[in-house]
């Protein structure tokens, strides 16, 4: 909210914060730390009023209100807003809140009242339910209410908040078009229309002319966008650092050979923790000034578009040569500055990724899982369609990720010798001797080991010529004698290939980490730092199919924390941010959580149930697939629940279930099933 920090303490009330906002009374013990970070003093919200708080050094009213709004939205979703600020007169005009276009539009859609009375009867949950409302928009609305609550005489400032009679949605539209025009210019698409308009075929000529004018608007029509120069912007930020921050930046954060934290502490004459705090503050100060809308932030956003899921630095520099320009005061290229200072951009071994290379590896494996055959084989021709890398770069990246490539196909199931051997046979498409397979597997295992592994597997057979073949090839290899195979066909060169089908990804039942529990689907993920920051993330195609999202479409799911979007408008489906759910669970990086999609198109995020480490392996398997009560399922129903989870309704044979889990599930679950069933699968059919 513009101008908040310029308010003099005289216009702020001296009533204690906790009296203005009674919900603050619950922030005691360990929860007090959430408030202590906003202003000096251990009990400032209990002992001070707003007028006293803003008199403290390094305290800004906007930061305090923003922090309080964030806490209220995260922890008081069902509290009526009237209880958040009970002393606020309901007759106050909404205009006093000073809301910007998006927040004002959300309030207008929630209530037609011109005073806060129409807003105060609602909750944060109600705001989340307003179409097009984001978490930040909800925070902005709460921020506006808190702002009104801290004013000594709110009505005295009313004239300053009224800015003409323009409807909020009109102001929002103009702002959105300007933002889109900036993005088009950053991407070098200055002549690409900003919008398309659908009208009826027989619309009046005047309406058709309106549509034509709107569709002709490009970023060239916005002359004062000024995308700026990223190097100049970095230089300006560096010039504003103090002496200690400058030392931390030049000799540790951005040095070609950074000094140790101990050496930094010696140079600064500070303890290691204090030196580390200087380093963190320096990085945070630059990051805070490089968000989207700045030259650096816009460049980073454009770079991330090129990184799907990774890019070689040579190709990235060719597309954006400015990142190879040196930053004069640092004598390092701009890309190194971005790598060291931005948490959403990383360069490792010549690979650029967003947010990091480990995340790019996970994204790559996720794409491969969508495309893999039951034997874990992915033709690179199919993979190329879903990434932005040329073929040579793609093969180099797969090699860096330790994903084997054999005869133009990536192999994803190489943890076991037999899995790798079967994958090699499918990729090669011809009968091979165990020695040839061992060489292609490149695992260091001798031919005898490969032979023994294939002998014990029912997917391959040894011919009288001493060569191994996939049993599923039989029909394809002898097309003149039998009908063609459903899965494979023989090419003119005698190579057997899996039949090409439209690549829409796997079904939900075939998707790893996705299980049907009752009528709902549960998908297990490991929480990443990127998700905690609020970024969206890729989903397997099977998840999109489970929620009814088709390629090219978008699905909006309901939740108690607002709408949740699933989109399939790119190579892979994506989920909108789940940060608000993770905060609700107090989840940390590395935690496992379950995304739950219910048949009524509702969504939530829950923690998996824990079971004793010495519990029966089938109970542990139920927990691993996301069952909410793994220890309470009756013994006679356990196998049925496991079968239903992967779409084998009514199936009870361990051998059949184990094979399906090996094909469509994950190693963690398969190992548990083997632990429970391996002594029986040889006798049970």
C-alpha positions as CSV (number, residue, x, y, z in Angstrom):
1,X,0.0,0.0,0.0
2,X,1.7,3.2,-1.1
3,X,2.3,5.9,1.5
4,X,1.9,3.7,4.6
5,X,5.5,4.1,5.7
6,X,5.3,7.9,5.2
7,X,2.6,8.2,8.0
8,X,3.7,10.2,11.0
9,X,3.4,8.4,14.3
10,X,1.0,11.2,15.4
11,X,-1.7,9.9,13.0
12,X,-1.4,6.4,14.5
13,X,-3.2,5.2,17.6
14,X,-1.4,4.5,20.9
15,X,-3.9,1.8,21.8
16,X,-2.1,-1.5,22.4
17,X,-1.9,-3.8,19.4
18,X,-3.5,-6.7,21.2
19,X,-6.5,-4.5,22.0
20,X,-6.9,-3.5,18.4
21,X,-6.4,-7.1,17.3
22,X,-7.4,-9.5,20.1
23,X,-6.2,-12.6,18.1
24,X,-2.6,-11.5,18.8
25,X,-3.2,-12.6,22.5
26,X,-2.7,-16.2,21.3
27,X,0.9,-15.6,20.3
28,X,2.7,-16.8,23.4
29,X,5.5,-19.3,24.1
30,X,7.0,-20.6,20.9
31,X,4.5,-18.8,18.7
32,X,5.7,-15.5,20.1
33,X,8.8,-15.8,17.8
34,X,6.5,-15.2,14.8
35,X,5.8,-11.7,16.1
36,X,9.2,-10.9,17.6
37,X,10.7,-10.9,14.1
38,X,8.5,-8.0,13.0
39,X,9.6,-5.4,15.6
40,X,12.1,-5.0,18.5
41,X,11.0,-6.2,21.9
42,X,9.8,-9.5,23.2
43,X,6.2,-8.4,23.9
44,X,5.8,-5.3,21.7
45,X,2.3,-6.4,20.6
46,X,1.2,-6.6,24.3
47,X,2.9,-3.5,25.7
48,X,3.0,-1.0,22.8
49,X,0.6,0.7,20.4
50,X,1.3,1.4,16.6
51,X,2.5,4.9,17.3
52,X,5.2,3.6,19.6
53,X,6.2,0.7,17.4
54,X,7.0,2.8,14.3
55,X,9.2,5.1,16.4
56,X,11.7,2.2,16.8
57,X,14.7,2.2,14.5
58,X,14.5,0.0,11.4
59,X,10.8,-0.6,11.9
60,X,8.4,0.2,9.0
61,X,4.7,0.1,9.5
62,X,4.1,-1.6,6.1
63,X,6.4,-4.5,7.1
64,X,4.6,-4.9,10.4
65,X,1.2,-4.8,8.9
66,X,2.3,-7.2,6.1
67,X,3.7,-9.6,8.6
68,X,0.5,-9.5,10.7
69,X,-1.7,-10.0,7.6
70,X,0.4,-13.0,6.6
71,X,0.0,-14.6,10.1
72,X,-3.8,-13.9,10.1
73,X,-4.3,-15.4,6.6
74,X,-2.2,-18.5,7.5
75,X,-3.6,-19.2,11.0
76,X,-7.1,-17.6,11.3
77,X,-8.9,-18.6,8.1
78,X,-12.3,-19.1,9.6
79,X,-12.2,-16.2,12.0
80,X,-14.7,-13.5,11.0
81,X,-12.9,-10.4,9.9
82,X,-15.0,-8.4,12.3
83,X,-13.2,-10.3,15.1
84,X,-9.8,-9.5,13.6
85,X,-10.4,-5.8,14.1
86,X,-13.4,-5.5,16.5
87,X,-13.0,-1.8,17.2
88,X,-13.2,-0.8,13.5
89,X,-16.5,1.0,12.8
90,X,-18.6,-0.9,10.3
91,X,-19.6,2.4,8.7
92,X,-16.1,3.1,7.4
93,X,-16.0,3.4,3.6
94,X,-14.1,0.5,1.9
95,X,-12.2,3.3,-0.1
96,X,-10.3,4.0,3.1
97,X,-8.5,0.7,2.9
98,X,-6.5,2.0,0.0
99,X,-6.7,-1.2,-1.9
100,X,-5.0,-1.6,-5.2
101,X,-6.9,-2.9,-8.3
102,X,-6.7,-6.7,-7.7
103,X,-7.7,-6.5,-4.0
104,X,-10.4,-3.9,-4.7
105,X,-11.8,-6.2,-7.4
106,X,-11.9,-9.2,-5.1
107,X,-13.8,-7.2,-2.4
108,X,-16.2,-5.9,-5.0
109,X,-17.0,-9.4,-6.1
110,X,-17.5,-10.5,-2.5
111,X,-19.8,-7.7,-1.4
112,X,-21.7,-4.9,-3.0
113,X,-21.5,-2.8,0.1
114,X,-19.6,0.5,0.0
115,X,-18.6,0.2,3.7
116,X,-16.5,-2.4,5.5
117,X,-19.7,-3.8,7.1
118,X,-20.2,-6.0,4.0
119,X,-16.6,-7.3,4.3
120,X,-16.3,-7.8,8.1
121,X,-19.0,-10.5,8.1
122,X,-16.8,-12.7,5.9
123,X,-13.7,-14.8,6.6
124,X,-10.4,-15.4,4.9
125,X,-11.9,-18.7,3.6
126,X,-14.7,-16.7,1.9
127,X,-12.1,-14.4,0.2
128,X,-10.2,-17.4,-1.1
129,X,-13.5,-18.6,-2.7
130,X,-13.8,-15.5,-4.8
131,X,-12.9,-16.3,-8.5
132,X,-9.4,-15.1,-9.5
133,X,-8.2,-14.5,-6.0
134,X,-4.7,-15.4,-5.0
135,X,-3.1,-15.7,-1.6
136,X,-1.4,-12.3,-2.0
137,X,-4.7,-10.7,-2.9
138,X,-6.2,-12.0,0.4
139,X,-3.3,-10.7,2.3
140,X,-3.7,-7.3,0.7
141,X,-7.3,-7.1,1.8
142,X,-6.5,-8.1,5.4
143,X,-3.6,-5.6,5.3
144,X,-6.1,-2.9,4.3
145,X,-8.3,-3.6,7.3
146,X,-5.3,-3.7,9.7
147,X,-4.2,-0.3,8.3
148,X,-7.6,1.2,9.1
149,X,-7.4,-0.2,12.6
150,X,-4.1,1.5,13.5
151,X,-5.2,5.0,12.4
152,X,-6.1,7.4,15.2
153,X,-8.8,9.1,13.1
154,X,-9.5,7.0,10.0
155,X,-12.0,9.3,8.4
156,X,-9.4,12.2,8.4
157,X,-7.5,10.3,5.7
158,X,-10.4,9.3,3.5
159,X,-9.8,12.0,0.9
160,X,-6.3,10.7,0.3
161,X,-7.5,7.2,-0.5
162,X,-10.2,8.1,-3.1
163,X,-8.7,8.2,-6.6
164,X,-11.4,9.1,-9.0
165,X,-14.4,7.1,-9.9
166,X,-12.8,4.5,-12.1
167,X,-14.1,1.0,-11.3
168,X,-11.4,-1.3,-9.8
169,X,-11.8,-3.8,-12.6
170,X,-10.9,-1.2,-15.2
171,X,-7.8,-0.2,-13.3
172,X,-6.9,-3.8,-13.0
173,X,-7.4,-4.4,-16.7
174,X,-5.1,-1.5,-17.6
175,X,-2.5,-2.7,-15.2
176,X,-2.6,-6.3,-16.4
177,X,-2.3,-5.2,-20.0
178,X,0.8,-3.1,-19.2
179,X,2.3,-6.0,-17.3
180,X,1.7,-8.3,-20.3
181,X,3.2,-5.7,-22.6
182,X,6.4,-5.6,-20.5
183,X,6.6,-9.4,-20.7
184,X,6.2,-9.5,-24.4
185,X,9.0,-6.9,-24.7
186,X,11.3,-8.9,-22.4
187,X,10.7,-12.0,-24.5
188,X,11.4,-10.1,-27.7
189,X,7.8,-10.5,-29.0
190,X,7.0,-6.9,-29.5
191,X,4.7,-7.5,-32.4
192,X,2.7,-10.4,-30.8
193,X,-0.9,-9.3,-30.0
194,X,-1.6,-9.0,-26.3
195,X,-5.0,-10.5,-26.5
196,X,-7.5,-12.4,-28.7
197,X,-11.3,-11.7,-28.6
198,X,-14.1,-14.2,-29.4
199,X,-17.3,-12.7,-30.8
200,X,-20.3,-14.2,-32.6
201,X,-20.0,-14.6,-36.3
202,X,-22.9,-12.3,-37.0
203,X,-21.9,-9.6,-34.6
204,X,-22.6,-6.0,-35.6
205,X,-19.9,-4.3,-37.6
206,X,-19.1,-1.9,-34.8
207,X,-18.5,-4.9,-32.5
208,X,-16.3,-6.6,-35.0
209,X,-14.3,-3.4,-35.3
210,X,-13.9,-3.3,-31.5
211,X,-12.6,-6.8,-31.5
212,X,-10.1,-6.0,-34.4
213,X,-8.8,-3.0,-32.5
214,X,-8.3,-5.0,-29.3
215,X,-6.6,-7.8,-31.1
216,X,-4.2,-5.4,-32.8
217,X,-2.7,-4.1,-29.6
218,X,0.9,-5.0,-29.1
219,X,3.7,-4.0,-26.7
220,X,4.8,-1.4,-29.3
221,X,1.7,0.6,-28.3
222,X,3.1,1.0,-24.8
223,X,6.0,3.5,-25.4
224,X,7.2,4.0,-21.8
225,X,7.8,0.4,-20.6
226,X,11.5,0.8,-20.2
227,X,12.7,-2.8,-19.5
228,X,16.1,-1.4,-18.3
229,X,19.6,-2.8,-18.3
230,X,20.4,-5.7,-15.9
231,X,24.1,-5.0,-15.6
232,X,23.5,-1.3,-14.8
233,X,20.9,-2.3,-12.2
234,X,23.3,-4.6,-10.5
235,X,26.1,-2.0,-10.5
236,X,23.7,0.5,-8.9
237,X,22.7,-2.0,-6.2
238,X,26.3,-2.8,-5.4
239,X,27.2,0.9,-5.0
240,X,24.6,1.2,-2.3
241,X,26.1,-1.5,0.0
242,X,28.0,-0.4,3.1
243,X,31.6,-1.4,3.7
244,X,31.0,-4.7,5.5
245,X,28.4,-5.8,2.9
246,X,30.7,-4.9,0.1
247,X,33.5,-7.1,1.6
248,X,31.0,-10.0,2.0
249,X,29.9,-9.6,-1.6
250,X,33.3,-9.2,-3.3
251,X,35.2,-11.8,-1.3
252,X,32.7,-14.5,-0.5
253,X,29.4,-14.3,-2.3
254,X,30.7,-13.4,-5.8
255,X,34.4,-14.2,-5.6
256,X,35.8,-16.7,-8.2
257,X,37.4,-18.5,-5.2
258,X,35.3,-17.5,-2.2
259,X,37.0,-17.2,1.2
260,X,35.7,-19.2,4.1
261,X,33.2,-17.9,6.6
262,X,36.0,-17.9,9.2
263,X,38.1,-15.7,7.0
264,X,35.2,-13.4,6.4
265,X,34.6,-13.1,10.1
266,X,38.3,-12.2,10.6
267,X,38.2,-9.5,7.9
268,X,35.0,-8.0,9.4
269,X,36.3,-8.4,13.0
270,X,33.0,-10.2,13.9
271,X,32.0,-13.6,15.2
272,X,31.2,-16.3,12.6
273,X,27.4,-16.0,13.2
274,X,27.6,-12.2,12.9
275,X,29.6,-12.5,9.7
276,X,27.1,-15.0,8.4
277,X,24.3,-12.6,9.2
278,X,26.1,-9.8,7.2
279,X,26.4,-12.2,4.2
280,X,22.8,-13.2,4.4
281,X,21.7,-9.6,4.7
282,X,23.7,-8.6,1.7
283,X,22.2,-11.3,-0.5
284,X,18.7,-10.6,0.7
285,X,19.1,-6.8,0.1
286,X,20.1,-7.4,-3.6
287,X,17.4,-10.1,-4.0
288,X,14.7,-7.8,-2.7
289,X,15.6,-5.3,-5.3
290,X,15.6,-7.8,-8.2
291,X,12.0,-9.0,-8.2
292,X,9.9,-9.3,-11.4
293,X,9.4,-5.8,-12.8
294,X,13.1,-4.9,-12.5
295,X,15.5,-5.4,-15.3
296,X,17.2,-8.3,-13.5
297,X,13.9,-9.9,-12.4
298,X,12.6,-9.7,-15.9
299,X,15.7,-11.2,-17.4
300,X,15.6,-14.1,-14.8
301,X,11.9,-14.8,-15.7
302,X,12.8,-14.9,-19.4
303,X,15.7,-17.2,-18.7
304,X,13.5,-19.6,-16.9
305,X,11.3,-19.9,-20.0
306,X,14.3,-21.2,-21.9
307,X,15.1,-23.8,-19.1
308,X,12.7,-26.7,-19.7
309,X,13.8,-28.4,-17.6
310,X,17.5,-27.4,-18.0
311,X,19.7,-25.6,-20.6
312,X,23.3,-25.7,-21.5
313,X,25.0,-22.4,-20.7
314,X,26.3,-22.2,-24.3
315,X,22.7,-22.3,-25.7
316,X,21.5,-19.9,-23.0
317,X,24.2,-17.4,-23.8
318,X,23.4,-17.7,-27.5
319,X,19.7,-16.8,-26.7
320,X,20.5,-14.1,-24.1
321,X,24.0,-12.8,-24.8
322,X,23.7,-10.1,-22.1
323,X,24.2,-12.7,-19.4
324,X,27.8,-13.2,-20.5
325,X,28.5,-9.5,-20.2
326,X,30.9,-8.7,-17.3
327,X,29.7,-6.7,-14.3
328,X,32.5,-4.1,-14.1
329,X,32.8,-3.7,-10.4
330,X,33.0,-7.5,-9.9
331,X,34.9,-8.6,-13.0
332,X,32.6,-11.6,-13.3
333,X,29.9,-12.3,-15.9
334,X,26.3,-11.4,-15.2
335,X,25.2,-15.1,-15.2
336,X,27.6,-15.8,-12.2
337,X,26.0,-13.0,-10.3
338,X,22.6,-14.4,-11.0
339,X,23.7,-17.9,-10.0
340,X,25.2,-16.8,-6.7
341,X,22.6,-14.3,-5.6
342,X,19.3,-15.7,-6.9
343,X,17.8,-18.8,-5.3
344,X,15.7,-19.6,-8.5
345,X,18.7,-19.8,-10.9
346,X,21.6,-22.2,-10.6
347,X,24.6,-23.1,-12.9
348,X,26.4,-26.3,-12.3
349,X,28.9,-28.0,-14.6
350,X,27.7,-25.9,-17.5
351,X,24.0,-26.6,-16.9
352,X,21.6,-23.8,-16.1
353,X,18.5,-24.7,-14.1
354,X,15.6,-23.1,-12.3
355,X,15.4,-23.3,-9.4
356,X,18.4,-25.7,-9.2
357,X,20.0,-28.6,-11.0
358,X,18.7,-31.2,-8.5
359,X,15.1,-30.0,-9.3
360,X,15.8,-30.2,-13.0
361,X,16.9,-33.9,-12.5
362,X,13.7,-34.6,-10.7
363,X,11.6,-32.9,-13.4
364,X,13.5,-34.9,-16.1
365,X,12.7,-38.2,-14.2
366,X,9.1,-37.1,-13.9
367,X,8.8,-36.6,-17.7
368,X,10.5,-39.9,-18.3
369,X,8.0,-41.7,-15.9
370,X,5.2,-40.2,-17.9
371,X,6.6,-41.6,-21.2
372,X,8.2,-44.9,-20.1
373,X,6.9,-48.3,-21.3
374,X,6.1,-51.0,-18.8
375,X,9.8,-52.1,-19.2
376,X,11.1,-48.6,-18.5
377,X,12.0,-47.6,-22.1
378,X,11.5,-44.0,-23.5
379,X,12.4,-43.3,-27.1
380,X,14.3,-40.0,-27.3
381,X,12.1,-39.0,-30.2
382,X,9.2,-38.9,-27.8
383,X,11.2,-37.1,-25.1
384,X,12.4,-34.4,-27.5
385,X,8.8,-33.3,-28.0
386,X,8.5,-32.3,-24.3
387,X,11.8,-30.4,-23.7
388,X,13.4,-27.4,-25.3
389,X,16.8,-29.0,-25.8
390,X,18.3,-30.2,-29.1
391,X,19.0,-33.9,-29.4
392,X,22.8,-33.7,-28.6
393,X,22.2,-31.5,-25.6
394,X,19.4,-33.9,-24.4
395,X,21.7,-36.9,-24.6
396,X,24.5,-35.0,-22.8
397,X,22.0,-34.1,-20.0
398,X,20.7,-37.6,-19.6
399,X,24.3,-38.8,-19.3
400,X,25.0,-36.2,-16.6
401,X,21.9,-37.5,-14.8
402,X,23.3,-41.1,-15.0
403,X,20.3,-42.1,-17.1
404,X,21.4,-44.8,-19.6
405,X,20.7,-44.2,-23.3
406,X,20.7,-47.4,-25.5
407,X,20.0,-47.3,-29.2
408,X,18.2,-44.0,-29.0
409,X,16.1,-44.8,-25.9
410,X,16.5,-43.8,-22.3
411,X,16.2,-46.6,-19.7
412,X,14.4,-45.8,-16.4
413,X,14.3,-49.1,-14.6
414,X,17.9,-50.1,-14.2
415,X,18.1,-50.6,-10.4
416,X,18.1,-54.3,-10.9
417,X,20.1,-56.3,-13.4
418,X,17.0,-58.0,-14.9
419,X,15.2,-54.6,-15.2
420,X,18.1,-53.1,-17.1
421,X,18.5,-56.2,-19.3
422,X,14.8,-56.3,-20.3
423,X,15.0,-52.6,-21.0
424,X,18.0,-53.1,-23.2
425,X,16.2,-55.8,-25.2
426,X,13.2,-53.6,-25.8
427,X,15.4,-50.6,-26.8
428,X,17.6,-52.7,-29.2
429,X,14.6,-54.5,-30.6
430,X,16.6,-57.6,-31.6
431,X,17.6,-60.9,-30.0
432,X,20.9,-60.6,-28.2
433,X,23.3,-62.8,-26.3
434,X,23.8,-62.3,-22.6
435,X,27.3,-60.9,-23.2
436,X,26.0,-58.2,-25.6
437,X,23.3,-57.3,-23.1
438,X,25.8,-57.1,-20.3
439,X,27.9,-54.7,-22.4
440,X,25.0,-52.5,-23.2
441,X,23.8,-52.5,-19.6
442,X,27.2,-51.2,-18.6
443,X,26.7,-52.2,-15.0
444,X,30.0,-54.0,-14.6
445,X,28.1,-57.3,-14.1
446,X,29.3,-60.3,-16.1
447,X,27.3,-62.1,-18.7
448,X,26.6,-65.0,-16.3
449,X,24.8,-62.6,-13.9
450,X,22.7,-61.2,-16.7
451,X,21.8,-64.8,-17.9
452,X,20.8,-65.9,-14.4
453,X,18.6,-62.8,-13.9
454,X,16.8,-63.3,-17.2
455,X,16.2,-67.0,-16.5
456,X,14.2,-66.0,-13.4
457,X,12.1,-63.4,-15.3
458,X,8.9,-64.2,-17.2
459,X,9.3,-61.4,-19.8
460,X,12.3,-62.9,-21.7
461,X,13.0,-66.3,-23.3
462,X,16.2,-67.9,-24.4
463,X,16.1,-69.3,-28.0
464,X,17.8,-72.3,-29.3
465,X,20.3,-70.0,-31.0
466,X,21.5,-68.9,-27.5
467,X,20.0,-65.4,-27.9
468,X,17.5,-63.7,-25.6
469,X,14.2,-62.3,-26.8
470,X,11.2,-60.6,-25.2
471,X,8.3,-63.0,-25.0
472,X,6.0,-60.2,-26.1
473,X,7.9,-60.1,-29.5
474,X,6.7,-63.5,-30.5
475,X,3.8,-62.4,-32.7
476,X,5.7,-59.5,-34.2
477,X,8.7,-61.6,-35.2
478,X,6.5,-64.1,-37.0
479,X,3.8,-61.9,-38.7
480,X,3.2,-64.4,-41.5
481,X,2.2,-67.2,-39.2
482,X,0.2,-65.4,-36.4
483,X,-1.7,-62.2,-35.9
484,X,0.3,-59.0,-35.2
485,X,1.2,-58.4,-31.6
486,X,-0.8,-55.8,-29.7
487,X,2.2,-54.1,-28.3
488,X,5.1,-54.7,-30.8
489,X,5.6,-54.7,-34.5
490,X,8.5,-55.6,-36.8
491,X,10.0,-52.9,-39.0
492,X,11.4,-53.5,-42.4
493,X,15.0,-53.9,-41.0
494,X,13.8,-56.7,-38.7
495,X,14.0,-54.5,-35.6
496,X,11.0,-55.0,-33.3
497,X,9.5,-51.7,-31.9
498,X,6.7,-51.0,-29.5
499,X,3.8,-49.7,-31.4
500,X,3.6,-46.0,-31.4
501,X,0.5,-44.6,-29.8
502,X,-0.5,-41.0,-29.1
503,X,1.6,-39.9,-26.2
504,X,-0.9,-38.5,-23.6
505,X,1.0,-40.0,-20.7
506,X,0.1,-42.8,-18.4
507,X,-3.3,-43.6,-16.9
508,X,-3.7,-42.7,-13.2
509,X,-3.4,-46.4,-12.3
510,X,0.0,-46.6,-14.0
511,X,1.4,-43.4,-12.5
512,X,4.0,-43.7,-9.8
513,X,3.2,-42.3,-6.4
514,X,-0.5,-41.9,-7.4
515,X,-3.0,-44.2,-5.7
516,X,-6.8,-44.6,-5.5
517,X,-7.8,-44.5,-1.9
518,X,-11.6,-45.0,-1.6
519,X,-13.1,-42.6,-4.1
520,X,-10.2,-40.1,-3.9
521,X,-6.7,-40.1,-5.5
522,X,-3.7,-39.4,-3.4
523,X,-0.3,-38.3,-4.9
524,X,2.8,-38.4,-2.7
525,X,5.4,-35.7,-3.1
526,X,8.5,-34.6,-1.3
527,X,8.3,-30.9,-0.3
528,X,10.8,-28.7,-2.0
529,X,12.2,-25.2,-1.1
530,X,10.7,-24.0,-4.3
531,X,7.2,-25.1,-3.3
532,X,7.6,-23.4,0.1
533,X,8.5,-20.2,-1.7
534,X,5.1,-20.4,-3.5
535,X,6.1,-21.7,-7.0
536,X,3.9,-24.0,-9.0
537,X,5.3,-27.4,-10.0
538,X,5.0,-30.1,-12.7
539,X,2.6,-33.0,-12.3
540,X,2.5,-36.4,-14.1
541,X,0.0,-36.6,-16.8
542,X,-1.8,-39.4,-14.8
543,X,-2.6,-36.9,-12.1
544,X,-4.1,-34.4,-14.5
545,X,-6.2,-37.3,-16.0
546,X,-7.4,-38.2,-12.5
547,X,-8.7,-34.7,-11.9
548,X,-10.3,-34.4,-15.3
549,X,-7.8,-32.0,-16.8
550,X,-7.2,-32.7,-20.5
551,X,-4.2,-31.6,-22.6
552,X,-4.7,-27.9,-23.4
553,X,-7.1,-27.4,-20.6
554,X,-7.4,-26.0,-17.0
555,X,-9.3,-27.4,-14.0
556,X,-10.2,-25.3,-10.9
557,X,-10.5,-27.3,-7.7
558,X,-12.2,-26.2,-4.5
559,X,-10.5,-26.2,-1.2
560,X,-10.9,-24.6,2.2
561,X,-7.9,-22.4,1.3
562,X,-9.2,-21.2,-2.0
563,X,-9.2,-22.3,-5.6
564,X,-6.4,-24.7,-6.7
565,X,-5.5,-24.8,-10.3
566,X,-4.3,-27.7,-12.4
567,X,-3.2,-26.7,-15.9
568,X,-2.1,-28.8,-18.9
569,X,-1.2,-26.0,-21.3
570,X,2.5,-27.0,-21.8
571,X,4.6,-30.1,-22.2
572,X,3.5,-31.3,-18.7
573,X,0.6,-30.6,-16.4
574,X,1.3,-28.2,-13.6
575,X,-0.1,-27.5,-10.2
576,X,-0.6,-24.0,-8.9
577,X,1.1,-23.0,-5.6
578,X,0.4,-25.1,-2.5
579,X,2.4,-22.9,-0.2
580,X,-0.7,-22.0,1.9
581,X,-1.3,-25.7,2.5
582,X,2.3,-26.4,3.4
583,X,2.3,-23.5,5.9
584,X,-0.9,-24.9,7.4
585,X,0.9,-28.2,8.0
586,X,4.1,-26.5,9.1
587,X,5.8,-28.6,6.4
588,X,9.5,-28.3,5.8
589,X,11.8,-29.0,2.9
590,X,12.2,-32.8,2.5
591,X,8.9,-33.7,4.2
592,X,6.5,-36.1,2.5
593,X,2.9,-34.9,1.9
594,X,0.0,-36.2,0.0
595,X,-2.0,-34.2,-2.6
596,X,-5.6,-35.4,-2.3
597,X,-8.0,-35.0,-5.2
598,X,-11.6,-35.9,-4.4
599,X,-14.4,-36.8,-6.9
600,X,-16.3,-33.7,-6.0
601,X,-13.4,-31.6,-7.4
602,X,-12.2,-30.6,-4.0
603,X,-8.5,-30.5,-3.0
604,X,-6.3,-30.6,0.1
605,X,-2.8,-31.5,1.2
606,X,-2.3,-33.9,4.2
607,X,0.5,-35.6,5.9
608,X,0.9,-39.4,5.4
609,X,0.1,-41.5,8.4
610,X,3.0,-43.0,10.3
611,X,3.2,-46.7,11.3
612,X,5.7,-48.4,13.6
613,X,8.9,-49.4,11.8
614,X,8.4,-53.0,12.9
615,X,4.8,-53.2,11.6
616,X,3.8,-55.8,9.1
617,X,5.2,-54.9,5.6
618,X,1.7,-54.8,4.1
619,X,0.7,-52.2,6.7
620,X,3.7,-50.2,5.9
621,X,2.8,-50.5,2.2
622,X,-0.7,-49.1,2.9
623,X,1.0,-46.1,4.6
624,X,3.3,-45.6,1.7
625,X,0.4,-45.4,-0.8
626,X,-1.3,-42.8,1.4
627,X,-4.0,-44.8,3.1
628,X,-5.4,-42.6,6.0
629,X,-5.7,-45.6,8.5
630,X,-3.1,-48.2,7.5
631,X,-3.2,-50.0,10.9
632,X,-7.0,-50.2,11.1
633,X,-7.8,-52.0,7.8
634,X,-9.1,-55.5,8.5
635,X,-6.6,-58.2,7.6
636,X,-9.0,-59.7,5.1
637,X,-9.3,-56.4,3.3
638,X,-5.6,-55.4,3.0
639,X,-5.0,-57.1,-0.3
640,X,-8.2,-55.7,-1.8
641,X,-7.2,-52.1,-0.8
642,X,-3.8,-52.6,-2.4
643,X,-5.4,-53.9,-5.5
644,X,-8.0,-51.1,-5.7
645,X,-5.2,-48.5,-5.3
646,X,-3.8,-49.4,-8.8
647,X,-7.0,-50.2,-10.5
648,X,-7.0,-54.1,-10.2
649,X,-10.4,-54.3,-8.5
650,X,-11.1,-57.7,-7.2
651,X,-7.6,-59.0,-7.8
652,X,-6.1,-61.0,-5.0
653,X,-3.2,-63.0,-6.5
654,X,0.1,-61.8,-5.1
655,X,2.1,-62.6,-8.3
656,X,-0.3,-60.5,-10.4
657,X,-0.4,-57.6,-7.9
658,X,3.4,-57.6,-7.5
659,X,4.0,-57.4,-11.2
660,X,1.6,-54.5,-11.6
661,X,3.2,-52.6,-8.7
662,X,6.6,-53.3,-10.3
663,X,5.4,-51.8,-13.6
664,X,3.4,-48.8,-12.4
665,X,4.4,-48.1,-8.8
666,X,7.7,-47.3,-7.1
667,X,10.6,-49.2,-5.5
668,X,9.6,-48.2,-2.0
669,X,6.3,-49.9,-2.2
670,X,7.5,-52.9,-4.3
671,X,10.2,-53.7,-1.7
672,X,7.5,-53.9,1.0
673,X,5.3,-56.1,-1.1
674,X,8.2,-58.4,-1.8
675,X,9.0,-58.5,1.9
676,X,5.5,-59.7,2.5
677,X,4.9,-61.9,-0.5
678,X,8.1,-63.2,-1.9
679,X,7.8,-66.5,0.0
680,X,4.4,-67.0,-1.5
681,X,4.4,-65.7,-5.1
682,X,6.1,-68.8,-6.4
683,X,3.2,-71.0,-5.3
684,X,0.3,-68.6,-5.6
685,X,-1.1,-67.8,-9.1
